[in-house]
């Protein structure tokens, strides 16, 4: 059996390495020494893989030594593909990983990319790097595949093996080999796309479609607020029709839905086409944090609560519930806007890593909630918050704003 190297051991790479490790020899590689040390000790900070699974595989070992990669025949690259401050694709992690693999590449090897990219990125951006560094020729000496990740962080039901996998390869023979490879670990089956570009496009539109659906209900929430109608009541009534899509308004962050549409629009604009619908959805979703904060301030004024120097508590900083992932969390938009009005804002999240939050957002998370607040914003519906007594931490006339519709409606002044 060919030996696999998984490059990047985050939310995507680690579950992949563990599953393949049940079948064959796998090298798990990451540039973060502390991450490697934790995994060797059976601890996964992302909480995607439990300790027993990490310790049970004799076929999987973790390393930061790139020389170990020379033993591999198949390289699976699962590094992040973020956007920069100008909302343009940042391919630096992807190209860096490609250079790394290029240094150890040999004839007959296969490189499979799982990172979300725009159509054409694998062959137009990554392959030239592989050729330049290795001195080898694409589709003669080495080959490529693309199989987009579909990991849903924090989801204990939809796991890697039971999510259907899209596969592709740079030749018909390689496409079949890549497909057969994934079939060994994906019980839900695979779908072999017609080309690498088709597979890349399929991935990027999955989240773009979801982004647009959420943008639609977010815009409905803005309209219904002006009409003094409860958005949840409207959606509940509409959902009685069999083909109504049950999306809810909210903050749209994370490393996928809030990012992937910009990869597609970047490629479209490079080809001379200016997307309208996709970017309109992005503008609506990107502005929801400011809208929510202004709603909180408006209610404070209506209640006669002095805004400047009032104390506010934001519950949750991760991008989704019951998950430690803080990447591209839009809760920070709410926090920043509240602070701009002069509020003293505290943030509490039992799932988020204190050091990561400090490094990423320059915020100091509360270890425990003490005292009372003039405004409380429920931003993330962690199960832990069900045990929280809102009344005990809220001043008498405090504003309670529930973005997720998670709290007892009798306690809440406003739900998005």
N, C-alpha and C positions, 0 to 999 in steps of 0.2 A: 504494500500500500504506500502511496505517496505521502510524505510527511507534510503537515500543514503548519504554517506560521500565521498567527493572527496578530496584526499590527494595530495596537490601540486597544486597551482593556477597560473601556468604559461601559456604559449602559448597553451598547451594542456588541462590542467585541468579547466581553467576558462570557456572557451566556453562550455565544457562538463557540468559543474555545472549549467551554465545558461540555457542550453537546458533542462536538467532534472528538473530544478527548475520551468519550465513551466508546468510540469506534476505532480510533487510530492515534498515532503519535502526533501531539500538537505542541508547538512552541508558542507560548503566550508572551508577547513582547510589548513593553511600554517604556516611554522615556522618563517616567516618574518613578524614582527609586522608592519613595515611601509607598506608592501604590503597589509596587512589586513586593515589598516587604510585608504589607498587610495581606496580600493574597497568599503569600507563602505561609502565613500564619493562620490562614483559613478565615480571613475577615474581608467582606466586600462592603465598602462604605455606601455603595449605591443600593444595597439591599435587594439586588436582582437575583443573586445566587447565595444560598445558605452555606453555612460552614461545612456541613456534612458533605455536600456536593463538591466543594473545593478540595476537601481532604481525601475524597474517595477515589479520585481518578489517578491511576498510576501512569497513564499515558500523557498527562498534561503537566508541563512545568513552565514556570514563569521566569523571565529574565529581562535584564536591561542591557545585556551584552549583545551588540549587533552581530558579532562574529558567530553567535549561535544560529543566526538566521541562514547561514550558508548550508545548514543541514536540511533546509526545507525545499520542497519541490513546488508547493502551491502557497502563494502569499495572499492572505485576505486582509485588505486594508479597511479599517473601520474607524478612521479618525474623524473629528468634528469638521463640519463645513459651515462655519458661521457667516455672519455679515459684518461689515465694518460700520463705523459711525455714519457713513454716507449711505447705508443700506445697499451696499454693493457686495457681491460674493467675495469672501476672503478664502482664497484657495491655498494659503500658506501652509496649513497643516497637511493638506492633501499632497501638495507638491513636495513638501519636506519628506513625507512618508514614501513618495515615489522615488526620490533621490536615494533614500535609505535602502530601498529594495533594489534599486539599480546597481548599488555597490556590491551586492551579493548575488545578483542574477546570473544564471547559467543557462545554457541551451536546453530547451524543452520545458522550462518553467512556465507556470501560469500565474498571473496576477489577477485577482478578483477584487473589484471595488464594491463596497457596500454603502459608502458615504453618499448622501443626497447631493446631486449636482444637476446642472442644466444639461439638456440634450447635446451630446457631442463632446462633453468635457473629458471623458475617459480617453477617447481617441485623439482629440485635438490638443489637449493640455497635458495629460498625464503620460501618454505614450512617448511623445518627444523627449520628455525628461528621462524616462526609462532607457530609451535608445542612446541618448547622449551620455549618460553616466555609465551604462553597461557596455557600450560599444556593439551591442547586438541589434539585430533587425527584427522589427515587429512582424508577426505572422510568418516568420521564417525560423528565427531562433527562439523566440518566446511569444506567448499569447496572452490575451486578456479576456476577462469576463466581467459582467456587471450583474449583481444580484442585490437590489436595494433592501436595506433593513426595514423591518416593520415592527420594531420593538415599541411597546407601549409602557413607559416607565411606571412602576408601581402597580401594574395590573397583574394580579396573581391568577387570573383566569386565561387571558389571551397571552400565552407564552410562546417562545420561539418555535417549539416543535409543532404546535397546533395552529399556527398562522401560515396560510398558503404562501409559498415563496416564488417570486418572479426570478427567473434566471435568464442568462444570455451569454454568448461567447463571440469572439472575433472571427471565428470560422465555424462552419457547420459542425465539424468534428469536435471542436472545443466547446461549443454550445451544448452539445450532447454530454460531454464529459462533465462540464460544470453542473448541468441539470442532474445527472446521475449522482454526483457528489452530494448535492444538497438533499436528494431523496433519501440518503442514508440517515438523515437526522430529522427531517421534516415529515411528521406523520400526516399532516394535513394535505400533503402533496405539493407539487410544483407546477409552475406555468412557464414554459419556455417561450420567451419573447422572440420576435422575428429578427431583432438586432439589438446591439448594445444601446443605440440611440433610443429605440422604442422602449426599452426597459428603463432608461434614465428618465424619459418623458413621463412614463406611467407613474413613477415614484413621485415626481415633482408635482403632478396634477392631483394626486390623492389628497395631499394636504392643502393645496390651493383651493380645491373644491370645498373642503371643510371650512377653510378660512372664509370663503365667500358666503357660505350658509350661515355662519355665525355673524358675519357682518350684516347680513340681512335682518336677523332678529335683533341685533344691536341697534340698527337704524329704526326698527319698529319700536324698540324701547324708548328711543328719543322722541318719536312721534307720539306714542301713547302717554308719555309723561306730560306732554303739552295738552293732551286731551283729558288728562286726569283719569286715565284708565290703568288698571293694574295689568302689566304685561303678562304675568304668570297666569292670570285668569283668562286672558285672551288665548294664550298658547294652549292652555288646558282644554278650552272649548274647541279650538281648531284641530287638536290632536285626535278628536273623536272620529275624524275622517280617516279611512284606512291608508291613504297614500300621503298624508301630511308628514313632513319630516320633523322629528321632535328635537330641534336644536333650541338651545337656551342662550340668552344674552350673557355677556361676561367679558373678562379680560382674556386676551388671546396672546399668550406668551409661549415660552418653551423653545426648544431647539429645532422644532419642526414646523408647526403651523404658522408661527410668527416669522419664520425665516424663509422657508422653501419658496413661497410665491415670488420673493425678490430674485431668486435664481432664475426662475422662468422669465420674469419681466426683463431681467438683465440681458438674457440671450435674445429675446424678442427685439429689444431696442438696438442691440448690436446688429441686427438684421434689417433695421430700418422701420420696424413696426412698433408703434407706441400703444401698449395695452391700456385699455380704459376700465373695463369691468374689474379686472384683478387688482389694479392699483386703487380703484375707488374703494373696494373692500378693505384693502390694507389701511387706507387713510381713516376709515371709520373705526376699525379695530385699534389702530395706534392711538386714537384720541380718547378712548373710553376711560383711561385712568384720570385724565384731566376732567372729563365730564363727571365722573363719580365724586371726585374731590370737591368740585364746585357744588354738587348737590348737597354734600355734607355741610359745607359752609353756609349754604342757603338756609338749610333747616336750623342750623345754630343761630343764625340771625333772627329767624322767625320765632325761635324760642327765647330770644333775648339773652343768649349766652355770648359773652364777650369773646371774640375770635382770637385776638392777639394774646399770646402766652397761655391759652387754654391747653389742657392736656388731652392728647388723643392717643388711642391704642389701636394698632393695626394687628389683626390676628391672621398670621400666615404670611410667608414671604416666598415659599416655593411656587413653581409655576402651576402645580396641580396638587390635588389632595393626596394625603397619605404617601408622600414621596419626598425624598430629600433633595431633589433636583432643583437648583435655583437658576439655572441658565435661562437668560432672556426672560426673567419673570417680569410681568407688567405691573406687579404690585408696587414696584419701585416708583412707577409713575404717580400712583396715588400718594405715596409717602412724600415724594418730592413736591408735589403740588400743594399738599396740606402744609408742609413746612414753609412754602412760599407765602402763605397767608399769615405766618407768624405763630403757628401752632407748635407746641412741644410734642413731638411724635415718638412714641415708644413702639417697638415691634416685638412680638412674641411668636415663636414658631418652634415647637418641640421636635420637629422633623429635620429642620435645617441645621447644617454644620456652622457653628458660630464663627470659626476662622474663615471659612469660605465666604460667608456673608460679609465679613469685614473686608476681605480682600477684593471681593467683586463689587460691593455697593457702599463700602465705607460706613457700614451700620453696625452698631453694637446691639445684638439681640438681648432681650431680657432673659434671665435664667428663670425667674419666677415673676408672676404679676403681683405687684404690691400697690396699695393705694387705690384711688378712684379716678375716673376719667370723665371728661366733658363730652367726648366723642369716641365711639368704638366702631371700627369698621371690620366686619368679618370678610376677609379677602379670599381665604382658602378653606374649604370645607373638610379639614382634618377630622377624623373620627374622635380624636382627643378632645376637641372643642365641645363635644356633646356633654362632657362631664364638667364643663366650665359654668360657674354660676355668674351669669352676666349681671344680674342685679347687685351682686356683692362688689363689683368693680366699677359700677356706673354711678355717677352723681345723680341726684334726684331728677334733673331735667336733661340728662345726657342724651345726645343723639346716637341712636343705634342704627347703623346702615349695614344691611346684609346683602353683599354682592351676589352670593350664591343661593339665596333662598333656603338657607340651612337652619337658621334659628327659629325658635317659636315665634310665630307671626305676632303674637300679643306683645312681645318685647320690642319689636322692630318698628322704627319710624318709617323706613323706606327700604324697599327691595328693588334691585335693578330689574 
